[in-house]
Amino acid sequence: MWKEVRDREAGKLPTSAFASRVRSRRLSALAICNHKEIISPHHGAVNSLQVDLTEGRYLLSGASDGSAAIYDIQQATEYEKGLIAKHKSLFVVDKQHGYGHKFAISTVIWYPVDTGLFVTGSFDHYVKVWDTNMAQVVMDFKMPGKVYGTAMSSVAKAHMLIAAGSADVQVRLCDIASGAFTHTLSGHRGGIMNVEWSTSSEWILMTGGCDGAIRFWDIRRAGCFRILDQSQSQFGRRPPFPERTPTEVVTRTAAAGSSSVNKLISKKKATLGNGKKQSQAVCKLQNLTTSHTMHKSHPGTASSYSRATAHFGAVTGLRATRDGLYLLSSGSDSRLRLWDIESGCSISVNFEATRLQTNKAIQLALSQDSSAVFIPSMSNVKVYDVLSGLNLQTFYGHYDMVNCCYFNMQDQELYTGSNDRHILVWSPPSSSFSDMDEEERKRLNLKADEDNWSQ
Amino acid sequence: MSVWNYVVTAHKPTNVTHSCVGNFTSPQELNLIIAKCTRIEIHLLTAHGLQPMLDVPIYGRIATLELFRPHGEPQDFLFISTERYKFCVLQWDPDTSELITRAMGDVSDRIGRPTDNGQIGLIDPDCRLIGLHLYDGLFKVIPFDNKGQLKEAFNIRLEELQVLDIKFLYGCSRPTIVVLYQDNKDARHVKTYEVVLKDKDFVEGPWSQNNLDNGAGLLIPVPMPLGGVIIIGEETIVYCNGTIFKAIPIRPSITRAYGRVDADGSRYLLGDNAGLIHLLVITHERERVNGLKIEHLGETTVASTISYLDNAVVYVGSSYGDSQLIKLNLQPDAKGSYVEVLEAYVNLGPIVDFCVVDLERQGQGQVVTCSGAYKDGSLRIVRNGIGINEQASVELQGIKGLWSLRSSINDPYDSLLVVSFISETRVLAMNMDDELEESEIEGFSAEEQTLFCQNAIHDQLVQVTATVVRLVSSTTRQLLHEWNAPSGYSVNVATANASQVLLATGGGHLVYLEIEKEKLIEVKHIQLEYEISCLDINPIGENPNYTTVAAVGMWTDLTVRIFSLPSLELLTKENLGGEIIPRSILQCTFEGVSYLLCTLGDGHLLNFLLDINTGGLSNRKKVSLGTQPITLRTFSSKDTTHVFAASDRPTVIYSSNKKLLYSNVNLKEVSHMCPFNSAAFPDSLAIAKEGELSIGTIDDIQKLHIRTIPLGQHARRICHQEQSRTFSICCFKNCQISNEETEMHFIRLLDDQTFEFMSIFPLDSYEYGCSIISCSFSDDNNAYYCVGTAYVLPEENEPSKGRILVFAVEDGKLQLIVEKETKGAVYSLNAFNGKLLAAINQKIQLYKWTLREDGSRELQTECGHHGHILALYVQTRGDFIVVGDLMKSISLLLYKHEEGAIEELARDYNANWMSAVEILDDDVFVGAENNYNLFTVRKNSDAASDEERGRLEVVGEYHLGEFVNRFRHGSLVMRLPDSEVGNIPTIIFGTINGVIGVIASLPHDQYVFFEKLQANLVKVIKGVGGLSHEQWRSFNNEKRTADARNFLDGDLIESFLDLSRSRMDDIATSMGVTLEELCKRVEELTRLH
């Protein structure tokens, strides 16, 4: 690290390269943490984990016993022997709580804007919105079935929607602002295991169902605009040119319309250009869709006839990369697939020797630069290189099935929750122990002894 | 509270990042355009060299800079893109000499990951499109339409993720890029793509080339008729164009920059890391390449850009040393080098570390920086003020006056120097050997003190003594005529110009004489009520030899009076106020504005605007220059008039943009000065100091002066020790040991006056010097240098071993007293309560200085604190410790004496990757981070809850656009106690681009006032290329962007003084203050640096 610090201060190493080098070095050194412990108050399997997006300080966990808890992962509640930081939960909401969930909590997420709210989804058919400071439910949404997954868009500026997937075939969007469902998205033929918002557009939602399909929705328009098909794969990272499938063209224009962030103000051209372009895009979209569907029906419903699947069996996990280019999915077929979001093609990456839980939604995690993915693989966690599929590392530590991973990008720490009711922390090694001087170690031991005697 | 901060640049960036040559200002003119990260300079090539035309700030860090010529345009346009994804196209406006924005826009994307290898921007040689590589996997295209206007941009997916370089190929029917990239097995290849504008996509290009040199890093597209591309590697250079492949081996080197010599692209200049410059020649026959040749030309600074100008003159821009203008000679010199350095341009960057010292003990700070890298490493002494380069000196005691004389009034050079003593006058003359030797002027009285001396208009010399005024022929040196003072009266003060003499005798008599061809004529004589203390008739009107106004300073009533000449009628009487008598008075003209300057016995200077016709005085201003009486004298340097104020703190008064500016001269006490422009010492000054007369040239009249101490190695840490009057530096040198590049690290001791190396301490192999301080310990009065090191082993990610070395300076040598092994790199050291506080990897560790039984000393561990990722930067104040972490922002620790423990009090929970921290006051700390931002945090000790007390509240945020390596308390200027800014605390920072900046903590009311001014200025002063000031200064990191708060942009505020009068008036009106008041307040701020 010293060399990097030195090269950075002399201007030889660009600051962005410095940061990514330090991060990837820390990432490659991840191991079970020797100085930090999270004391799980849960009496059931830990199903979902998330650290808040604003401060990177509070970890939220949800478990099968219907409880959810919050921990401060920056500030320890106590130290064991002055060195091992113990992080106890700041508070727990469980069945005893007046408004708590009756059955297992399957998903917990933070409100992306601040830490004042969080959202839980449970098998008791409810999605609940909690006020963090009061530990009270401020709003709930009754879903038609067991809730499997919820998501909020971290890039959203214009809406406050919770996308919720449940045992029902419809995806529902719950609006925190109004307390009502704003959308129901129909198309899946089975329950919805996973929902994930696009990282580049606040309007694009991606959902994975028990029917094995991954559907893309633009919530400003009716119907789903793309279904990922595992049979459509590309060998390079780029779709072959010039032959294109019609669906691809549709997606291209749609993407162009939504991501028109590139402004170009030349002198004569006023804002007029933008509006015109969008309308063109819409025209083109309609033309194209009508050309390959025979019905006069709604453009969105066209896709509902498609039976293309992304996985054999259910789609159990979904995660979009931060750069907005790729989507990772896991299925009950024990496969992990990488998708190019723009073209909708599956990219042929062979993720070595994956073995995944089949009956439950799992939570994948990506590293900061999206180069590595963390996958619960039975009772282990495996780390793969996203683009090559190489198994970089396998973490052994849990005694039972691992359900969820969350990667804390701020500290390069990984948190995993498992059926063994524990939450484990994986971090780059800290040499606090090894670099302690002899005298100091003696002193600490002495202190510990004293305590024993006095007791 | 230091919450309200004012950030201003004292030394502009000098790191040259880009340069290009083209016809920008007119179709006939050739321009060199230089980008210095956040500034652009436009120069014109003339027969005499480079002539600066424009130097403007850019509201962004320049990522790419390209000149291009759209179809149908007679001259070039400039394309700039910034690191924060803005771009603009600029055109020169010959009428106003400003830049016009042709187009601008935003090229940021929501998808894609920003490239780590740097942004690439390029323009198709046939001007069909602009290509940008800003995000991994995406290539952005901005097409031109037929009229040369830019159209809507679009992205193309680029399969190659690790792109090293992209260039457009010449002579292709469709725009074709060539991409140098690295695959995931770290092999490097080149591939071409054609851009199909209609489909907005790539088609596979005409050729590709796999498995190149592993160090290949630079592409040079070759123009038609040859076409193709040159690929520069570390060990080979390859030419290929799909059909022809030619490669030559080269001596291993990393090529940083290239410059094309000929328009047909057959010769290129290559500059490498070691500062060597090579000529690469493509040999060809009938437009078919048949080989490459490379020739070593010589050594320059380490080049970051090379621009071939014309006639074998080349501009070499550098990031690591001084930029140069070189000439390539046809014949090698004695050392075999073809390179002749014509000019060097100072570059302070990268400032890795610096210290603020007051070497002259004058109360004025100097900054000594560790600048440069590789072979161009150096120490730079930066000070505010003007230096005198002494060329000759003689010991002479008791000088009372000093004048230079010419042999004839039309002679361009001075040849005689008249030196006056208490009871004699001596004349010094230049002899044939250009030495000063004693001479004689027969007509002069040598046994008296001379009061004034002057060349007169008809080839005469005038000497005024206490009793007599003598007119002497300058050719025969014989006395022509004399005027005797009335008996009983002696002349007290006298002055003269080429045709007039004004003198005052006791009893308040004022006598005016005119010089005729053969004699002196007493024209007028009046008696004033009090004694006269000083007078002046320096011509300020149109006639350089005659003036119609005289200025007189009086004893007793303490007035300045303006008389008309020759009538000696009183025009104006100005009361000075106070109790101090005027000691020297001078009327002079700067930039067409006439001033009256008057100095008082206590070192103050008053200046007035002087109306030559009416003698009216207005616009009185008072500044303090020193503590002793000041004598004023004009001199000219570079054809401009300046005033030298000789006193205990000699100062040069000059004018810039019709403002009077004061620059310190770096001399101790000066009693007298006169210009002495002799043939042997052109443009020199004769200066009478205590016991010495010296002749020297003066630096350029400007604010900051830089002296360079070349080291030939890279200095990384510096510190000054007052007691031993030494500097100590950690530095290293690259050495070639049996084909392997290794680094040798040293601790060096330098004299703080001469900067000579006094002692050297080599560190172990693999041992790096990381930190150095000078401190003393409790129970030990000696001063020690403490050095922290790290053993950087190739196989270790993070150093696991280091040392703390404690040195004493004995007989000018470094003496190792104590060494203590540590379990990691010692990133930072601080003196702390008579103990030593070290930051070692993740840990803060406190050491006691203890005495062993045998009398030797030892560093003993006292306590420590864990919990950092890497504690890189540490500052202390009292018992408080402020830590800047590698990636976890700032935390505040407290040392508890009773428990002997260090505890964390509070921290900032943001994820800032720190580059420097400093303590502003008890509660407020400032930090600089990886994304070029500054921020301040405040301790919340009064907060109600533990949670709030444990959190450092972010109170200020600002995008500086510079990477700060170090903050230090101190000031570059002398603090004048009477001015308002005298009490404003300041810190200085140094950056990679060579910027020295100042952060001043303003009182709240001042802050509010200037914030309002800034808001008004933003409306009036538009950014170049339409870039927004608000966006530029907004805090920006990977996670979020937020408006700047509690920081003011001093560069913008001070540019108020450069506005036109009418705009200034408008702003003053909208601010609700008078223009004078506003100017005064802004001028006061400019005195902070």
HADDOCK unambig.tbl for C-alpha pairs under 7 A between the chains (distance, minus, plus):
assign (segid A and resid 1 and name CA) (segid B and resid 797 and name CA) 6.22 0.50 0.50
assign (segid A and resid 1 and name CA) (segid B and resid 798 and name CA) 5.39 0.50 0.50
assign (segid A and resid 2 and name CA) (segid B and resid 798 and name CA) 6.79 0.50 0.50
assign (segid A and resid 9 and name CA) (segid B and resid 352 and name CA) 5.97 0.50 0.50
assign (segid A and resid 9 and name CA) (segid B and resid 965 and name CA) 6.20 0.50 0.50
assign (segid A and resid 9 and name CA) (segid B and resid 992 and name CA) 6.85 0.50 0.50
assign (segid A and resid 10 and name CA) (segid B and resid 350 and name CA) 5.52 0.50 0.50
assign (segid A and resid 10 and name CA) (segid B and resid 352 and name CA) 6.10 0.50 0.50
assign (segid A and resid 10 and name CA) (segid B and resid 992 and name CA) 6.38 0.50 0.50
assign (segid A and resid 11 and name CA) (segid B and resid 350 and name CA) 6.62 0.50 0.50
assign (segid A and resid 11 and name CA) (segid B and resid 992 and name CA) 5.89 0.50 0.50
assign (segid A and resid 15 and name CA) (segid B and resid 930 and name CA) 5.93 0.50 0.50
assign (segid A and resid 16 and name CA) (segid B and resid 116 and name CA) 5.83 0.50 0.50
assign (segid A and resid 17 and name CA) (segid B and resid 116 and name CA) 4.85 0.50 0.50
assign (segid A and resid 55 and name CA) (segid B and resid 909 and name CA) 6.52 0.50 0.50
assign (segid A and resid 55 and name CA) (segid B and resid 910 and name CA) 6.29 0.50 0.50
assign (segid A and resid 200 and name CA) (segid B and resid 110 and name CA) 5.08 0.50 0.50
assign (segid A and resid 200 and name CA) (segid B and resid 111 and name CA) 5.53 0.50 0.50
assign (segid A and resid 237 and name CA) (segid B and resid 159 and name CA) 5.76 0.50 0.50
assign (segid A and resid 238 and name CA) (segid B and resid 157 and name CA) 6.79 0.50 0.50
assign (segid A and resid 238 and name CA) (segid B and resid 159 and name CA) 5.97 0.50 0.50
assign (segid A and resid 261 and name CA) (segid B and resid 109 and name CA) 6.53 0.50 0.50
assign (segid A and resid 262 and name CA) (segid B and resid 106 and name CA) 6.03 0.50 0.50
assign (segid A and resid 262 and name CA) (segid B and resid 107 and name CA) 5.49 0.50 0.50
assign (segid A and resid 262 and name CA) (segid B and resid 108 and name CA) 6.54 0.50 0.50
assign (segid A and resid 262 and name CA) (segid B and resid 109 and name CA) 6.92 0.50 0.50
assign (segid A and resid 262 and name CA) (segid B and resid 153 and name CA) 6.76 0.50 0.50
assign (segid A and resid 263 and name CA) (segid B and resid 105 and name CA) 5.84 0.50 0.50
assign (segid A and resid 263 and name CA) (segid B and resid 106 and name CA) 5.59 0.50 0.50
assign (segid A and resid 264 and name CA) (segid B and resid 104 and name CA) 6.70 0.50 0.50
assign (segid A and resid 264 and name CA) (segid B and resid 105 and name CA) 4.74 0.50 0.50
assign (segid A and resid 264 and name CA) (segid B and resid 106 and name CA) 6.60 0.50 0.50
assign (segid A and resid 264 and name CA) (segid B and resid 152 and name CA) 6.10 0.50 0.50
assign (segid A and resid 265 and name CA) (segid B and resid 103 and name CA) 6.35 0.50 0.50
assign (segid A and resid 265 and name CA) (segid B and resid 104 and name CA) 5.79 0.50 0.50
assign (segid A and resid 265 and name CA) (segid B and resid 105 and name CA) 5.51 0.50 0.50
assign (segid A and resid 266 and name CA) (segid B and resid 103 and name CA) 4.66 0.50 0.50
assign (segid A and resid 266 and name CA) (segid B and resid 104 and name CA) 6.41 0.50 0.50
assign (segid A and resid 266 and name CA) (segid B and resid 150 and name CA) 6.70 0.50 0.50
assign (segid A and resid 267 and name CA) (segid B and resid 102 and name CA) 6.98 0.50 0.50
assign (segid A and resid 267 and name CA) (segid B and resid 103 and name CA) 6.38 0.50 0.50
assign (segid A and resid 323 and name CA) (segid B and resid 111 and name CA) 4.92 0.50 0.50
assign (segid A and resid 323 and name CA) (segid B and resid 112 and name CA) 4.27 0.50 0.50
assign (segid A and resid 323 and name CA) (segid B and resid 113 and name CA) 5.12 0.50 0.50
assign (segid A and resid 324 and name CA) (segid B and resid 111 and name CA) 4.73 0.50 0.50
assign (segid A and resid 324 and name CA) (segid B and resid 112 and name CA) 6.22 0.50 0.50
assign (segid A and resid 325 and name CA) (segid B and resid 111 and name CA) 6.47 0.50 0.50
assign (segid A and resid 325 and name CA) (segid B and resid 112 and name CA) 6.52 0.50 0.50
assign (segid A and resid 410 and name CA) (segid B and resid 911 and name CA) 6.09 0.50 0.50
assign (segid A and resid 432 and name CA) (segid B and resid 866 and name CA) 6.70 0.50 0.50
assign (segid A and resid 435 and name CA) (segid B and resid 823 and name CA) 5.27 0.50 0.50
